Structure formats: structure tokens, C-alpha cells
Amino acid sequence: MSEHILEIRHLSKTFGTHAVLKDIDFTVDKGDVTSIIGASGSGKSTLLRCINLLETLTTGEILFHGQDVTAGKINPSAYRAKVGMVFQNFNLFSNLTVLGNCMIGQQKVSKIPKEEAKNRALYYLNKVGMAPYINARPDQISGGQKQRVAIARALAMEPEVLLFDEPTSALDPEMVGEVLDVMKSLAKDRMTMLVVTHEMAFARDVSTHVVYMADGVIEEEGKPSKIFSDPESPRTREFLKRILNA
Amino acid sequence: MENHMFAQLFTDIASLWAKYHTMYLTGILNTLILAVVATLIGCVIGFICGILQTIPCGPKDNIVKRVLLKIIRIIIRIYVEVFRGTPMILQAVFIYYGMPYFFGVSFKDIWTVSIIVVSVNTGAYMAESVRGGIMSIDPGQFEGARAIGMNHLQTMLYIVLPQTLRNIMPQIGNNYIINVKDTSVMFIIGFNDFFAVHKMVSGAVFKYFPSAFLEMGGYLILTLVASFLLRKMEKRLAGKSNYELVNTDTLTMSAGTYSYPRDAASPFDETSKDYKGEKA
């Protein structure tokens, strides 16, 4: 029996009168690579942002190792340090170098001494193939490189779960591969990941679990082999047909 | 004829300078110190107001925090409107001569009052500049910082304010130059700045134009030097325009999963054909 890292229970989110997420329930276990797929506007990104508390939930709870993080007992900053997030638009700190981006969180949030933070940052930058660029500033490198640095920045905090919010959607096509390769290698290292993606090949071949969302609800979830070859729901089938033949 | 007039002007200036240059120089020094110190303190005030005004606060936060933040925002608002909306010369008079009424004491030290007045005045302008500067920062920067676990203060100190500072450098320069000139109104409470020297000297020897000529030149030099230095500072804040690749760091080469320079078989090769054509 594997340990639940994250449990999402009855999560709902409304913006005004518009319900974006309706009664979402699912769990993330250690080592899971969960892909969340679905059409634009189905609430995938909002779900991820809720999990990282960047959006406040309207109702429901998020359990991190069994503890509710929305109840106010757990410091949201401490929780966020353990749940890494990679954004569609990278969000690298433009006042810092590549190395600084990967060190600042360790130093200021985790209070790790400078030398150790630097070593750890270099280790993860090396892992994503960006170590030679430590002196560059974010506006001096390409989109794919930025995203790899963003992944290293998240990894340097040594999170228990890594959330990816459409990590390749803002990239030029020729840069998508390098970022997916990094994510694949993380999956191989048994990193627990939750990935909102439009990359169906990644969802099918790399993830251990696929969640299909439509109109703010989880329409179907299961093993990728099952979802991609024999989906239960007609909506899932329709979506996959449309996106795979596009 | 014309030559004669100019010659007269320069002799007058020369004689003024010969006789009163220590006073002029002291005036310049005082003006400079007051402008620099007050601009710096004003910036600090502005940044503090900026941080306080942008503390995130949602309907889910507890009532005490919300009320407190509301009060802080109102106080800052009043501060900004009052000190931006009244002449500094009047503020100086108001504070200097108002103290005995409110606290029963008067300021002994003209320096203290002057620094307070000019700083508080600058702070009111800076508060707005900083607020604008913070608003211009990409929301993604806040999210990136929050996502690695930073709280509001850390996000501000390490991520947002350094970027804000870079963006509002021209405004800080503006404020500094305005201060160099506008500290001249502090003569009203007896501060011995550059302009006060003009009043004294011209009052003593009735050489109004030659002294004014000298003052004009003096102020212009002060502000031109300031502009030059500010430009240099802006360039430094912008950072280097190029960077060096690091290929020799021993840790870099040994610690990771694969080594650079990348070879064709590298799984991270940017020319990798994996996943191509399968984009949604």
C-alpha cells in the first residue's frame, strides 16, 4: 500500500457565479506521474493552482500527508516549499542569474547555507543540462532553457511533489523536446509529478496515471493504457479522437 | 560697449567668489547633504509604504488583518495626499513653528527639521512611484516566489523590490534633482543652503545679478553631475549584457547525470526528434 502524498477532497472553485471546478476528488501517491488532460477551459490549470494554494478554494480540502493545508493550521509558505510548481510562462526571477534563481529559495526559505545551496543548485542545473549557463540572466536564454532552469529551481527546493502547469505550451515546437526529456528523466527517478499537459505522447508513455477533465469535473481517470486505448466515457473518446488526429 | 558689460559682470562675480567662496561652498555642501540624505530616507519611506500597500488580502483572511490593512492603507493615502498636495515651503513652516503647539518643544536643530521635512515630502512622491513600480512587475514573479515558499516580505525584498528599484530609478533621479533645487525653500526656517547664501551675500553687497549668475551655474553643475551619475547607476543595475558559459567547474562536470559539452547522443539535445509532431 503506497502512501498518499496528496488527497484532494470535494474541491470546488467558483469565480463569481462561474463554477470552474466542481467536486474534484483524487489522490496522488508517492512516485505517481499523473497527467491531467482535457480541453482548454476545463479547469486543469485552476486545479493545479488550487493545489499549490495560488488560488483559494471555494469548498473542499487538500490533504498533504493526511493534514488539511487549507484549514490554516499549516503555514502555506512551508507547504508550498514542499510542493514545487513549474509554470507555463516559466516565471523565472528576472533580477537574478540562473544560479541565483536556483539558490534564493533554498537560502531564504529553507535557510540553507550559501555554499550548500550553490552545490545543490549546480547539481540540479546539471541534471537539466543548464549548468554552463549559471551566469546568464533569464532574458538571455531561450524558452526551453528557461523552462529547464525553472524545473531546476523547483527541484532545488527538494519538493515531495512537482506540479507542472502546461510546461511546454509557451515553447517553440523545437524546444518542447528538451523540456519533455527532462521530465521523462525525472519520472525515471520516481519523482512524484502532477502534470497538466497537451502533450498526449507524454501522458500516454510517461505517466502512470491519467486524469481527463471536462467542464470542471473529472470525467475519467485511470492507467494511460486504459484511457488511451479503451476509454469508458464517450466524452473522453471524443476528446482523444479530436486531439490525436489534429 | 558689450564687452565692457560682460567684463563688469565677471569682475563682480570674481570679487564675490574671492570674498564669499567659503560661504558659497558651505551652501553647496549643505544643499548636497540635505538632498542626498532626504532622497535616501524618502526612498525608504516610499518602499515601506509600497510594501504595506501591496500586502495581499483576500476575503478569506481574518477580520483583524483586514481591518488593520485597511487602516494602514487609509493612513498612507492621507499622508500621500497631504504632503503631495501642499507646498514644501509651507510644510517646513508648519512643522517648524507647529512643534511648540503640539509637543511643547521646538526643534533646536535646523538640520533635523529640514531633513524631516524634505524626507517626508519626498516619501509622499516615492510612495506613489514605488506603488506604480510594484504594479508594473509581472504577476508571474510574485507567483514564482510564492511557489517556492516565500512569504510576502521575502517576495518583496528579494524578488519584487530589486526589480522595482531598477524600474523606478529614473523617478528616483527626478526626485533627487528636484530636491537639489527645492531644498532652497528651506531658507524660510533658516537652513543655510546654497540659495540662503545668495540671499545673505546679495543682501550684504547688493550684487544681485552676479550672485544669481553664480548660483545658477552652481545648481546646474550639481544637477548635471547627478544626471550623469544616475545614468551610470541605471546601467549598472541593468546588469551585464553578456554572460560567460561555465564549462570547467569541477562540480558542474562531475555531479550531474551527463556531461557537457553535449554530444549527439545526449537525451537533452535540443535537436532531439522525440515527441515531434505529436503536439496537441
Contacts between the chains, C-beta under 8 A, distances in Angstrom:
chain1	res1	chain2	res2	distance
A	52	B	147	6.1
A	54	B	143	5.9
A	54	B	146	6.6
A	54	B	147	7.1
A	56	B	58	6.1
A	56	B	60	5.3
A	77	B	146	7.6
A	77	B	149	4.7
A	77	B	150	6.6
A	77	B	151	4.9
A	78	B	149	6.6
A	79	B	149	7.9
A	80	B	146	6.3
A	80	B	147	5.9
A	80	B	148	7.0
A	80	B	149	4.5
A	81	B	148	6.5
A	81	B	149	3.0
A	82	B	149	7.9
A	84	B	147	7.2
A	84	B	148	7.4
A	85	B	147	3.9
A	87	B	140	6.5
A	87	B	143	6.7
A	87	B	144	6.8
A	87	B	147	7.5
A	89	B	140	5.4
A	90	B	140	7.7
A	90	B	144	8.0
A	91	B	138	7.8
A	91	B	140	3.9
A	91	B	141	6.4
A	91	B	143	5.7
A	91	B	144	3.3
A	91	B	147	7.5
A	92	B	144	6.8
A	93	B	141	6.4
A	93	B	144	6.3
A	93	B	145	7.2
A	93	B	158	8.0
A	93	B	159	5.1
A	94	B	138	8.0
A	94	B	141	7.0
A	94	B	163	6.3
A	95	B	159	6.7
A	95	B	162	4.3
A	95	B	163	4.9
A	95	B	166	7.1
A	96	B	159	7.9
A	97	B	243	7.7
A	104	B	148	7.8
A	104	B	158	5.7
A	104	B	159	7.6
A	105	B	148	3.6
A	105	B	149	6.4
A	105	B	150	6.9
A	108	B	150	6.5
A	108	B	154	5.2
A	108	B	158	6.0
A	109	B	148	6.3
A	109	B	149	4.2
A	109	B	150	5.9
A	109	B	154	7.1
A	110	B	149	7.8
A	119	B	251	6.4
A	119	B	255	7.7
A	122	B	249	7.3
A	122	B	251	5.3
A	122	B	252	5.7
A	122	B	255	6.4
A	123	B	251	7.9
A	123	B	255	4.8
A	123	B	256	6.6
A	125	B	252	7.9
A	125	B	256	7.9
A	126	B	252	5.9
A	126	B	255	5.4
A	126	B	256	2.7
A	126	B	257	7.1
A	127	B	256	5.4
A	127	B	257	5.4
A	128	B	268	7.4
A	129	B	256	8.0
A	129	B	258	7.3
A	129	B	260	7.3
A	129	B	262	6.8
A	129	B	266	7.5
A	129	B	268	4.1
A	131	B	246	6.9
A	131	B	249	7.3
A	131	B	252	4.3
A	131	B	256	6.6
A	131	B	260	6.8
A	132	B	245	4.4
A	132	B	246	5.2
A	132	B	247	5.5
A	132	B	252	7.2
A	132	B	260	5.5
A	133	B	243	7.3
A	133	B	245	6.7
A	133	B	246	7.8
A	134	B	246	5.6
A	134	B	252	7.9
A	135	B	243	4.4
A	135	B	244	5.6
A	135	B	245	7.9
A	135	B	246	6.6
A	136	B	243	4.2
A	137	B	239	6.0
A	137	B	243	7.0
A	140	B	242	7.8
A	140	B	243	5.9
A	144	B	270	6.7
A	148	B	268	7.9
A	150	B	144	7.9
A	153	B	148	6.8
A	154	B	147	7.6
A	154	B	148	7.1
A	157	B	148	5.5
A	157	B	149	6.8
A	173	B	276	7.4
A	173	B	279	6.4
A	174	B	270	7.2
A	174	B	271	7.7
A	175	B	270	7.0
A	176	B	275	6.2
A	176	B	276	7.9
A	176	B	279	6.6
A	177	B	270	7.5
A	177	B	272	4.2
A	177	B	273	7.2
A	177	B	274	5.1
A	177	B	275	5.3
A	177	B	276	6.6
A	178	B	268	5.6
A	178	B	269	7.5
A	178	B	270	5.2
A	178	B	272	6.6
A	180	B	274	6.9
A	180	B	275	5.2
A	181	B	267	5.0
A	181	B	268	5.4
A	181	B	272	6.2
A	181	B	274	6.5
A	182	B	268	6.7
A	184	B	267	7.8
A	185	B	257	6.9
A	185	B	267	6.7
A	198	B	279	7.1
A	198	B	280	3.6
A	199	B	275	6.6
A	199	B	278	7.0
A	199	B	279	6.8
A	199	B	280	6.9
A	200	B	278	6.3
A	200	B	280	6.2
A	201	B	275	5.3
A	201	B	278	4.2
A	202	B	275	7.1
A	243	B	280	5.1
A	246	B	280	6.5
